[in-house]
Amino acid sequence: MKREQAETIALQALAFIAGEDRALEGLISQTGLGFEDMKAQVGDATFLAGVMDFTLSDESLLLAFCEAAELPPETPTQARRALPGGEQLEY
């Protein structure tokens, strides 16, 4: 998967998380970033990698995101591998 496509999927995941109160609270808690800080980092591939890490860490969130985005469950993992730091990850 190309990095641009991976970034698009990560942005889709972030939009999905933003619509889910529990997930958004979890992302804010995990990153320590406020909502405005996150909006400022939307174009940062490293931040998007963190969004994918968060999404992949919660199976129910992952499956809900994949269903909403009409993506196969393996696609977020492929996207994460295409983002910074993902090449050595094993999911």
CORNOR-V933732 format. One record per residue. SS is DSSP state (helix for helix, strand for strand, loop for the rest). BURIAL is + if it has 9 or more other C-alpha atoms within 8 Angstrom, else -. Layout:
BEGIN
ss->SS burial->BURIAL
ss->SS burial->BURIAL
END
This chain:
BEGIN
ss->loop burial->-
ss->loop burial->-
ss->helix burial->+
ss->helix burial->-
ss->helix burial->+
ss->helix burial->+
ss->helix burial->+
ss->helix burial->-
ss->helix burial->+
ss->helix burial->+
ss->helix burial->+
ss->helix burial->+
ss->helix burial->+
ss->helix burial->+
ss->helix burial->-
ss->helix burial->+
ss->helix burial->+
ss->helix burial->+
ss->loop burial->-
ss->loop burial->-
ss->helix burial->-
ss->helix burial->-
ss->helix burial->+
ss->helix burial->+
ss->helix burial->-
ss->helix burial->-
ss->helix burial->+
ss->helix burial->+
ss->helix burial->-
ss->helix burial->-
ss->helix burial->-
ss->loop burial->-
ss->loop burial->+
ss->loop burial->-
ss->helix burial->-
ss->helix burial->-
ss->helix burial->-
ss->helix burial->+
ss->helix burial->-
ss->helix burial->-
ss->loop burial->-
ss->loop burial->+
ss->loop burial->-
ss->loop burial->-
ss->helix burial->+
ss->helix burial->-
ss->helix burial->+
ss->helix burial->+
ss->helix burial->+
ss->helix burial->-
ss->helix burial->+
ss->helix burial->+
ss->helix burial->+
ss->helix burial->+
ss->helix burial->+
ss->helix burial->+
ss->loop burial->-
ss->loop burial->-
ss->helix burial->-
ss->helix burial->-
ss->helix burial->+
ss->helix burial->+
ss->helix burial->+
ss->helix burial->-
ss->helix burial->+
ss->helix burial->+
ss->helix burial->-
ss->helix burial->-
ss->helix burial->-
ss->loop burial->-
ss->loop burial->-
ss->loop burial->-
ss->loop burial->+
ss->loop burial->-
ss->helix burial->-
ss->helix burial->+
ss->helix burial->+
ss->helix burial->+
ss->helix burial->+
ss->helix burial->+
ss->helix burial->+
ss->helix burial->+
ss->loop burial->+
ss->loop burial->+
ss->loop burial->-
ss->loop burial->+
ss->loop burial->-
ss->loop burial->-
ss->loop burial->-
ss->loop burial->-
ss->loop burial->-
END
